[in-house]
Amino acid sequence: MAQINYVSVNDPQAIFEGEGWDAVVVVATDVSTLGIDEITLLAGHGANIDHRVGRSATMLLAPGLAGGRLIISPVLNSGDDYADVRVYSDAARAGINLAKQAGAKKPLLLVASNSEQQYQHAMQVAALAVGQESWVALERREASGDVSDFEAIGLLASDDQCQALNAIEAGRILARDLCGTEPERMSAPAFAQYCLDAYQDSGLKVSVVEDRDVLERDYPLLSAVGRSSFAVARHQPRVVKVEYCPEGEINATYLFAGKGVVYDTGGADIKIAGGMAGMSRDKGGAAAVAGLMRTLSILKPKGVRVVAELGLVRNSIGSEAFVTDEIITSHAGVSVRIGNTDAEGRLVLADLLSHLRAKAQTAVAPQMFSVATLTGHVVRAYGGYTALVENSVARQQGVADKMQSIGEHWGEPAEVSRLRKEDFSKIVDPSDAADCISSNNGPSSVTARGHQYPAAFLLKASGLDQHALHSAQPIAYTHIDIAGSATEGDPLYGKPTAAPLVGLFNYIL
């Protein structure tokens, strides 16, 4: 697996003496705030002859610095009322891209500090942006042997900070590989095996459910989605169970359900007019959770237990495909009328959440989450931002507000959404034959409250509605819709972001 390597540089003299470093990349609102006279003088001289200096990423000849290259990548508009720490991401990516074009293999990244609260993690965010910019797709790596553009990235940071960044990036690389890889290379069985390989000797407790009888018994909704795929061995569903449990006292338990629809044809309600393109990315939720577990296994934080279930399934078409109007009973014993087979992700999640709910009832201070590229509506509503939709228990605990604040500081901003009574009205089966209906028969993107009401369905179908605020055993639950944030750039084939891994990791800590 490709791995970018962040290296702690404890001696600032490395900027001059090299130690194998072959470029200096400065990310700053004002280079003078670094307090390095040589860089300030070079930047000032460069600005006199090239007006791009200070306005866009620019490389200057710098014989006295490491590699003889000085790249100044300005942080623009940091004082704007609506700016956030991603201005440092933008600058770091522009600067490191220029370093790559110049042929640098071991650049030093210098990020000038900023006293404003919103920029407290600017160095880490900039460093992680370098990782995002440098990722090479798995298919490309396997075809050509290319691993990374850089041998190492030097940071004027502590060993502990670099260790944390390397662990986070290891998780993000796993998540990007799982999310971004085409549907045959990363089919459900291949996804499961890729996780097993990544978790080898990690200390995580890992198991894979693959027997059809067990899947149909314990994950009936998930198995309905994958019914047509059982006929093809390489497409058959899997459920990956992962648990991180450190030594010592447990103070909090976090339980994650990850949607891993490795390819979504829409099923019998087939996607048309090019609508299937990019649907190999419908596994971004499971991918992000898998990456999060990888990061936890490396850093081994104390006091927290983290349990995850990843539902991996291909929503195939064929004579065995499930169809609209079917009534299927979930693992929680809730009968569900299928409203649209293209609303398959919530079916996968409901069974996973039901299993996790059972574990949460005996866990210490449990919080439950689902992570999914679930709806087109969230993209219509929030563009490229993650949406957080919480139940009454999580809302009372301020879960989404805390997650939003942490994400804002770590370059993974999110929008807090609200469940309303109308959302529960939408899941009532008009025929009264079933306990609920999974969806309407139209696209979520043109459905009012199209990303909120699926959370109401998940509560009902998983049995979590029995653990509401005034129940005997309340359980906090937050649904995380990453349909807009799981990839960047091209809406179909853009680079996976691994969101919301960074925010979730820091929330857990």
Summary of the structure (lengths in Angstrom):
residues: 509
radius of gyration: 23.7
end to end distance: 25.7
largest distance: 78.1
contacts: 1890
relative contact order: 0.11
helix: 40%
strand: 19%
